[in-house]
Amino acid sequence: MQLGFPEMMFIFILALILFGPKKLPEIGKQIGKGLAEFKRASREFQSQIEDEVRKLEIESDLKNTIAPLSLTETVSSEPPMLTVRTDPQPEPVPPDAVPASSPEIAAAAAHPDYTVESTSAKADSAGHA
């Protein structure tokens, strides 16, 4: 809204006629104070919005950073346990095929193989849930 000199002069004369010369300065002061208060409130509102935008940007930056893995996720909390192998085993060697000079080989052929199986905490929690 652009007001030129003729429009401003018309408004001034109209206000002078309506309010009189004694009331016109008081009305001008109150209008000036109202405009100053409005400008201050709008600046404060704008600064609050800018602060909120900065906070949201900081939060989004923190979410986009990669968090380091904790040691509990990489190391099993339980020691490995021994289990009997369930996969198909080779055919047992007949005792007469083992040379008589090695009794350890004969004893190993008679007993099943044992393997070390490592379980993670995630697998245990899934199994016990």
C-alpha positions in Angstrom: 0.0 0.0 0.0 1.8 3.1 -1.3 0.5 6.5 0.0 1.7 9.6 -1.8 1.8 13.1 -0.6 -1.8 14.0 -1.5 -3.2 11.0 0.3 -1.2 11.7 3.4 -2.3 15.3 3.4 -6.0 14.2 3.1 -5.7 11.8 6.0 -4.0 14.5 8.1 -6.7 17.1 7.4 -9.5 14.5 8.1 -7.9 13.5 11.4 -7.5 17.2 12.4 -11.2 17.8 11.7 -12.4 14.7 13.5 -10.1 14.9 16.6 -9.2 18.5 16.9 -5.7 20.1 17.3 -5.5 19.2 21.1 -6.1 15.4 20.7 -4.1 14.9 17.5 -0.6 14.8 19.2 -1.8 12.3 21.8 -3.3 10.0 19.1 0.0 10.2 17.2 2.0 9.2 20.3 -0.3 6.2 20.9 -0.1 5.1 17.3 3.7 5.4 17.4 3.9 3.3 20.6 1.6 0.7 19.1 3.7 0.4 16.0 6.9 0.1 18.1 5.4 -2.6 20.2 4.2 -4.5 17.1 7.7 -4.3 15.6 9.3 -5.6 18.8 6.9 -8.5 19.1 7.4 -9.5 15.5 11.2 -9.4 15.9 10.9 -11.6 19.0 8.6 -14.0 17.2 11.0 -14.2 14.3 14.0 -14.9 16.6 12.0 -17.7 18.4 11.2 -19.4 15.1 14.9 -19.1 14.0 16.0 -20.7 17.3 13.5 -23.6 16.8 14.8 -24.1 13.2 18.4 -24.2 14.5 17.4 -26.8 17.2 15.8 -29.0 14.6 18.8 -28.8 12.3 21.1 -29.8 15.2 18.8 -32.7 16.1 18.8 -33.9 12.5 22.6 -33.6 12.3 22.9 -35.8 15.5 20.5 -38.4 14.1 22.6 -38.6 10.8 25.9 -39.2 12.6 27.0 -42.8 13.0 27.0 -44.0 16.6 29.9 -46.3 17.6 29.0 -49.9 18.2 29.0 -51.0 21.8 31.2 -53.9 22.9 28.2 -55.9 24.1 27.0 -56.2 20.5 30.3 -57.5 19.2 31.5 -59.8 21.9 29.5 -62.8 23.1 28.6 -62.6 26.8 28.7 -66.4 27.2 31.6 -68.7 26.6 31.4 -71.1 23.7 29.8 -74.5 24.6 30.8 -77.9 23.4 28.2 -79.8 21.4 28.1 -83.1 19.6 28.4 -82.7 15.8 25.1 -83.5 14.1 26.2 -83.4 10.5 26.8 -86.8 8.8 30.0 -88.4 10.0 32.3 -90.5 7.9 31.9 -94.2 8.2 33.6 -95.6 11.2 36.9 -97.3 10.5 36.8 -101.0 11.3 39.2 -101.9 14.1 41.1 -104.3 12.0 42.0 -101.4 9.5 43.7 -99.4 12.3 47.4 -100.3 12.7 48.2 -102.0 16.0 51.0 -99.5 16.6 48.7 -96.5 17.2 46.1 -97.0 20.0 45.2 -93.3 19.9 43.8 -93.6 16.4 41.7 -96.5 17.4 40.3 -94.7 20.5 39.6 -91.6 18.4 37.6 -93.6 15.9 35.5 -95.1 18.6 34.4 -91.8 20.1 32.2 -89.1 18.4 33.7 -85.7 17.3 33.1 -82.7 19.5 33.0 -79.2 18.1 33.1 -75.8 19.6 30.0 -73.8 18.9 29.8 -70.1 19.7 26.4 -68.5 20.3 25.7 -64.8 20.4 23.6 -63.0 22.9 21.1 -62.3 20.1 20.7 -66.0 19.3 20.2 -66.8 23.0 17.6 -64.1 23.5 15.8 -65.2 20.4 15.8 -68.9 21.5 14.7 -68.2 25.1 12.1 -65.6 24.3 
